[in-house]
Amino acid sequence: MISNVAPLGGQTIGQAANREEAWWLCLRYGLKPLPMNDPSTVRLVDGENGAEVWTVPCEHTKYPYDRVAFENRRRDGLATLENGLPAWPVAEENGIAFQTFRQRLKRGWSGERAATEGVREITPNPDDEWEVIALENGLSVRAYRSRVQAGCPEAIAATMGLSWRNW
């Protein structure tokens, strides 16, 4: 069962299914929860309106200024999974870049699909001799193809380093 999460004496900050997720959410949002040596410190109590709330003992009850924690809160609010939890942490665990995740949401994907569907891998073409040379030079297939598409000759695109736009 998913319940709200709040630092002890503070306002609700999100939702979690168990005490470990509640503690992790407070850590993620920069509230500096006390070490979870004893799992019973995170309690499920009756909150307002009869809803249950996970209470986590933390150093802060309001968000301190922390750039990373601020970004986490902003990103977690973009989309939710079908169970109501934020989708971004799941996407992050699945190795999906934030820009990819956000573009998927803009295209109308559900939070669940955007966070769990893998990224498309580009397979190299073994018949393209310049693509093979680009791979040997440590260049990705995507980088080589984008250079050629931008108008760079294949020979230069496959052999030039990072300053390829200066050709």
N, C-alpha and C positions, 0 to 999 in steps of 0.2 A: 504494500500500500504506500502510495506517495503522500508525503506530508510536507507542510511548509517548514522552512529552516529560518532560525533567527539567532543572533548572538544573545547570550544571556543578558536580559535587560534591554534589548534593542528591538528594532523593527524587522519584519520579515524580509529576507534577501533572496529567497528562491525556494526550490523544492528538492527533496531527496527521498529515496526509497528506504535508506537505512542509516544508521548512525555514522558509519564510515564515510558515506557520501555527504552527509551533513557537515562533518568535520572538514572534509576535503573542499567543500564549497566555500566555507569560511576562510580557509587558507588561500584558495584561488582568488577570492575577492579582497585580500589584503587585510583581513581583520585579525590576523595573528592568533589563531586558536591555541589554547594551552595544549601541551603535549598529551596525546591520547594514550597515556600509560594505563589508565583504567577506563575501559569502554563505558562504564556506567556514568561517567561524567557528562556524556551526551545523553540527554533524557528526552523522551517523548512525553510532552505535557499537553493538557487541554488548554487551548488558546481561546481567543475571542470567537464568537459565533459557533462554538462547539467543535471547531476544527482542531486537529492535533498538530502540534508544532515541535520539531526537534530543536532543543535549546543547547547551544554550544558555548562553553565558557571561553571567552576571547579577551585579548588585551584591549581591543577597541569595540565599541558598540555601534559607532558610525564609521563610514568609510574614511580612512585617512587618505591623504593625497599620495597615491602610488600609481604611476603611469601604467605599469603592467596590469595591476588589478583593475584599473579603470578600463583598459582595453578588453580584459576578460569579461567584465560586466556588460560592456557594450556588445561584444560579439555573442555572448550567451543570450542576449535579448533578440537576436535576429530571427531565430526559428526554433521550434520545439519538435521533439520527437512525438510519436503517437501517444506515449505515456505521459506527456506533459513536461518532461525534463528538457533542458537546453540541448540543442543539436550540435553546437560547435565543439564541445569537448569530445564528442564521439568522432566527429570529422577529424579533429586534431590527432586522436589516437589512431585513426585509420590512415594517417599520412596524407590527408587532403589539404592542400594549401588554402589559406584563407581566401585569396582572390578567386580560386576555383569554386570554393564553397559559396561565396557571395554571388558569383556569376550564375551558378546553378539556381540559386534562390530567385534572382532577377528573371531567369527564364521560366519561372513558374514551377520549379521542382518543389516537392514537399521537403520539409526539414529532414525527415527520415531518409528519403532517397538521396538528397544532397550530401548527407553525412556518411552514408554507408556504401554507395555505389563507387567502385574503384575508378581510378583515372585510366584513360585510354593510353596504352603504350604504342609508340610508333615503331614498327619493325623496319629494320634496314633492308634496302634492296641490294642483294648481292650482285646483281647484274650491272649496277651503276658503278663504274670504276672510280669516279670521283667521290662518291659517297663512301666507298670502302676506304679511300685515302683519307677522307675527313675523319672517319672513325679511328684510323690508325694514328692520326694526329691529335686524338683526344677530343674531337669535336662531336657534339651530339647530332643525331640525325635531324632533330627538330631545328637546331641552330643552322646546320648546313642548308636544309631546305628553305628556311626563312631567308637566308642570305641570297640564295639563287632566285627566290620569288621576288626579292627586293631589287633585282637587276644586277647582282654581282655575277661575273663570269664564274663558271663551275670550278675552273682551275684555281682561281683566287679564293673562292669561297671555301674550298677544301684545304687550302694550305696556309691561309693568312690567319694570324692570331686574333686577339681581341680588337685590334685597331682596323678591322676590315672596312669600315666605312670611309677610311681615308684613302682608299685605292683610287 
